[in-house]
Amino acid sequence: MHEVDKVIGQRLTSSVPLVAQISQYIIAAGGKRLRPALLLMVCGALGYRGAHRHSLAAVVELIHTATLLHDDVVDASTLRRGRPTANETFGNPASVLVGDFLHTRSFQMMVEAGSMRIMEILSEATNVIAEGEVLQLMNMHDASLDEAGYLRVIRSKTAKLFEASARLGAILANSPPDVEQACATYGQALGTAFQIIDDVLDYDGDATEMGKNLGDDLREGKSTLPLIAAMERGTPGQAEIVRRAIEQGSTEQLAEIVSIVRLTGALDITRAAAFAEAHRAMAAARLLPANAYSEGLLELAAQLLARRN
């Protein structure tokens, strides 16, 4: 990861000062770096030690960072990773345009790998992510969204880059199709579990630990799995309170909605969905060669279920 951070630092240079300033601002905020770490771990599990693993790990982190810049503008977010978002600090126009810069820089870098297959995977991933963003926008304030519709969004918007990161590790290692597919399945399942747990924490987390405002999803009118489950399991009155809050994007009754989510067992249902995805990821990881890296992939999926931020 130290080598990946070096690559990122080298490739964020620009003759336009504001581009470098905002890029460094968002990258310096830290984050879990799960996607590049996933690519490196898969490479390790499959025995690939070439330098392309560092540059492509940097590529997936730049793509992810670009989506964060755009997400925060669309969602009018003010806090991420415990500090003001880039759009809060520099304004929406600069954040959108620097997000574009990160996207295009990532494509410059992926070309350097000299592989059409790598280009295919990453270009498809960025396209699916964009579709997922639009799909989520269409679903805003829609309290009728069901679990299948919710999963469709997060598998496009969040899990797709996890899937691509793991698949790239297999491609770099020249793995056979069944191993490549196992890696892709691992990434998709891990990314899905990650987002489901993230949605749990919006109603069962600590704002200080998470580095974002609790209730943000509700304010944005997002119908996430805890709310979907609460409406399904609650009384008609409870379901109406949740439904109205989603449709209005209101957090006025946030405390009551959090109580409804907890009392109806919606958090348990949501965590069970994350548990199933994490176990799907672990089943895929067991198809890889047994070594310290594949053990790490198993541990990562298991630890995800205990995530608090």
C-alpha positions in Angstrom: 0.0 0.0 0.0 3.0 2.3 0.6 4.0 1.8 -3.1 0.4 2.5 -4.2 0.3 5.7 -2.2 3.6 6.7 -3.9 2.0 6.1 -7.3 -1.1 8.1 -6.4 1.1 11.0 -5.2 3.1 11.0 -8.4 0.1 10.9 -10.7 -1.9 13.6 -9.0 0.4 16.3 -10.2 -1.2 19.0 -12.4 -0.2 22.4 -13.8 -3.5 23.7 -12.5 -3.0 24.3 -8.8 -6.7 23.8 -7.7 -6.7 20.4 -9.4 -3.8 19.2 -7.3 -5.1 20.9 -4.1 -8.5 19.2 -4.2 -7.1 15.9 -5.3 -4.6 15.9 -2.4 -7.4 17.0 0.0 -9.7 14.1 -0.8 -6.8 11.5 -0.9 -5.2 12.8 2.3 -8.5 12.3 4.1 -7.5 8.6 4.3 -10.2 6.0 4.1 -10.0 2.3 4.2 -8.3 1.8 0.8 -10.2 -1.5 0.5 -10.4 -1.7 -3.2 -6.6 -1.3 -3.9 -5.9 -3.6 -0.9 -8.2 -6.2 -2.4 -6.4 -6.1 -5.8 -3.0 -6.4 -4.0 -4.2 -9.4 -1.9 -5.6 -11.2 -4.9 -2.3 -10.7 -6.7 -0.5 -12.1 -3.7 -2.8 -15.1 -3.4 -2.2 -15.9 -7.1 1.5 -15.3 -7.1 1.8 -12.1 -9.2 4.5 -9.7 -8.1 4.8 -7.4 -11.1 4.8 -3.6 -10.8 1.4 -3.3 -12.6 -0.3 -4.3 -9.4 0.7 -1.0 -7.8 -0.4 1.2 -10.7 -3.7 -0.6 -11.2 -4.4 -0.5 -7.4 -3.8 3.3 -7.7 -6.2 3.4 -10.7 -9.1 1.8 -8.8 -8.5 4.2 -5.8 -8.6 7.2 -8.2 -11.8 5.9 -9.8 -13.3 5.5 -6.3 -12.2 8.9 -5.2 -13.7 10.5 -8.3 -17.1 8.9 -7.5 -16.9 10.2 -4.0 -16.4 13.8 -5.3 -19.4 13.4 -7.5 -21.5 11.6 -4.9 -21.0 14.3 -2.4 -22.2 17.0 -4.8 -25.2 15.0 -5.9 -26.1 14.2 -2.2 -25.2 17.7 -1.0 -23.1 16.0 1.7 -21.1 18.1 4.1 -19.1 15.6 6.0 -17.0 12.6 5.0 -14.2 10.7 6.9 -14.7 13.1 9.8 -14.0 16.4 8.0 -15.8 18.7 5.6 -16.4 17.3 2.1 -14.5 18.8 -0.9 -17.7 20.4 -2.2 -18.3 22.0 1.2 -14.7 23.4 1.2 -14.1 24.2 -2.5 -17.6 24.4 -3.9 -19.6 22.1 -6.2 -18.2 23.2 -9.6 -14.6 22.6 -8.6 -15.5 19.2 -7.0 -17.3 18.0 -10.2 -14.5 19.1 -12.5 -11.7 17.6 -10.3 -13.7 14.4 -10.2 -13.6 14.4 -14.0 -9.8 15.0 -13.8 -9.4 11.9 -11.6 -11.5 9.8 -13.9 -9.5 10.8 -17.0 -6.2 10.4 -15.2 -7.1 6.9 -14.2 -7.8 6.1 -17.8 -4.4 7.4 -18.8 -2.8 5.1 -16.2 -4.8 2.0 -17.2 -3.6 2.3 -20.8 -0.1 2.0 -19.6 -0.7 -1.6 -18.6 -1.0 -2.4 -22.3 -3.9 -4.8 -21.9 -7.2 -4.5 -23.7 -8.7 -6.9 -21.2 -7.8 -4.6 -18.3 -9.2 -1.7 -20.3 -12.4 -3.7 -20.9 -12.9 -4.5 -17.2 -12.2 -1.0 -15.9 -14.2 0.8 -18.6 -17.2 -1.5 -18.0 -16.9 -1.0 -14.2 -16.9 2.8 -14.5 -19.9 2.6 -16.8 -21.9 0.3 -14.5 -21.1 2.6 -11.6 -22.4 5.6 -13.4 -25.6 3.6 -14.3 -25.9 2.7 -10.6 -25.6 6.4 -9.6 -28.4 7.3 -12.0 -30.5 4.4 -10.8 -30.1 5.5 -7.2 -31.1 9.1 -8.3 -34.3 7.7 -9.9 -35.1 5.8 -6.7 -34.8 8.8 -4.4 -37.9 9.3 -2.3 -39.4 6.1 -3.6 -40.7 4.2 -0.5 -42.0 1.4 -2.7 -38.4 0.2 -3.5 -38.0 -3.5 -2.5 -34.9 -5.5 -1.5 -34.3 -6.7 -5.1 -34.3 -3.1 -6.3 -32.0 -2.0 -3.4 -29.5 -4.8 -4.2 -29.5 -3.9 -7.9 -28.4 -0.4 -7.0 -25.6 -1.3 -4.6 -24.2 -4.1 -6.8 -23.9 -1.5 -9.5 -22.9 1.6 -7.5 -20.6 0.0 -4.8 -19.9 -3.7 -5.4 -18.9 -3.3 -9.1 -15.5 -1.6 -8.3 -14.8 -4.3 -5.7 -15.6 -6.9 -8.3 -13.3 -5.3 -10.9 -10.5 -4.9 -8.4 -10.5 -8.6 -7.5 -10.9 -9.6 -11.1 -7.9 -7.4 -12.2 -5.7 -9.3 -9.7 -6.6 -12.6 -11.4 -6.0 -11.1 -14.9 -2.6 -9.8 -13.9 -1.7 -13.3 -12.7 -2.9 -14.9 -16.0 -5.4 -17.0 -14.1 -7.7 -19.5 -15.8 -11.4 -18.5 -16.2 -12.7 -20.4 -13.2 -10.2 -18.6 -10.8 -10.9 -15.2 -12.4 -14.6 -15.8 -11.8 -14.0 -16.9 -8.2 -12.1 -13.6 -7.6 -14.9 -11.6 -9.3 -17.5 -13.3 -7.1 -15.5 -12.7 -4.0 -15.2 -9.0 -4.9 -18.9 -8.6 -5.7 -20.0 -10.3 -2.6 -17.6 -8.4 -0.4 -18.6 -5.1 -1.9 -22.3 -5.9 -1.4 -21.7 -6.9 2.3 -19.7 -3.7 2.8 -22.5 -1.5 1.5 -25.2 -3.3 3.5 -23.2 -2.9 6.7 -22.7 0.8 5.8 -26.5 1.2 5.6 -26.9 -0.6 9.0 -24.5 1.9 10.6 -26.7 4.8 9.4 -29.1 3.6 12.1 -26.8 1.8 14.5 -23.5 3.7 14.4 -21.7 6.6 16.0 -21.2 9.7 13.9 -17.8 10.4 15.5 -16.5 6.8 14.6 -18.0 6.8 11.2 -16.9 10.3 10.1 -20.3 11.2 8.6 -23.7 12.5 9.7 -26.1 9.8 10.9 -29.4 10.0 9.1 -27.8 11.3 5.9 -29.4 8.5 3.8 -32.9 9.4 5.1 -32.3 13.1 4.5 -31.5 12.2 0.9 -34.6 10.1 0.5 -32.7 6.8 0.1 -34.7 3.7 0.8 -32.1 1.4 2.2 -32.5 -2.1 3.5 -33.0 -1.2 7.2 -35.9 1.0 6.2 -37.3 -1.5 3.7 -37.3 -4.2 6.4 -38.8 -1.9 9.0 -41.7 -1.0 6.7 -42.3 -4.7 6.0 -42.2 -5.8 9.6 -43.6 -2.7 11.4 -47.2 -1.8 12.2 -49.2 0.2 9.6 -48.5 3.3 11.7 -44.8 2.6 11.9 -44.5 1.9 8.2 -46.3 5.1 7.4 -43.9 7.2 9.5 -40.9 5.6 7.7 -42.6 5.9 4.3 -43.4 9.6 4.8 -39.8 10.4 5.9 -38.4 8.7 2.8 -40.8 10.5 0.5 -40.2 13.9 2.1 -36.5 13.4 2.8 -37.2 14.4 6.4 -35.1 13.7 9.5 -37.5 15.5 11.8 -38.5 12.1 13.3 -35.1 10.5 13.0 -35.0 9.4 16.6 -38.4 7.7 16.3 -37.4 6.1 13.0 -34.2 4.7 14.5 -36.4 3.3 17.3 -38.7 1.7 14.7 -35.8 0.2 12.8 -34.5 -1.4 16.0 -37.8 -2.5 17.5 -38.9 -4.2 14.3 -35.8 -6.3 14.0 -34.9 -4.6 10.8 -31.2 -4.3 11.7 -31.0 -8.0 12.4 -32.5 -8.8 9.0 -30.1 -6.4 7.3 -27.1 -7.8 9.1 -28.3 -11.3 8.1 -28.2 -10.2 4.5 -24.7 -8.9 5.0 -23.7 -12.2 6.7 -25.0 -14.2 3.7 -22.9 -12.0 1.3 -19.8 -12.3 3.4 -20.1 -16.1 3.5 -20.6 -16.1 -0.3 -17.3 -14.2 -0.5 -15.6 -16.6 1.8 -16.8 -19.6 -0.3 -15.2 -18.0 -3.3 -11.9 -17.2 -1.5 -11.6 -20.9 -0.6 -11.2 -21.7 -4.3 -7.9 -19.8 -4.4 -4.5 -21.3 -3.5 -4.1 -21.7 0.3 -1.6 -19.1 1.5 -1.3 -16.1 3.8 -3.0 -13.8 1.2 -6.0 -16.0 0.7 -6.3 -16.4 4.4 -6.3 -12.6 4.6 -9.2 -12.5 2.1 -11.1 -14.9 4.3 -10.4 -12.8 7.4 -11.4 -9.5 5.6 -14.8 -10.9 4.8 -15.2 -12.1 8.4 -14.1 -8.9 9.9 -16.5 -6.9 7.8 -19.4 -8.2 9.9 -17.9 -6.6 13.0 -17.5 -3.2 11.3 -18.4 -0.2 13.4 -17.3 2.6 11.0 
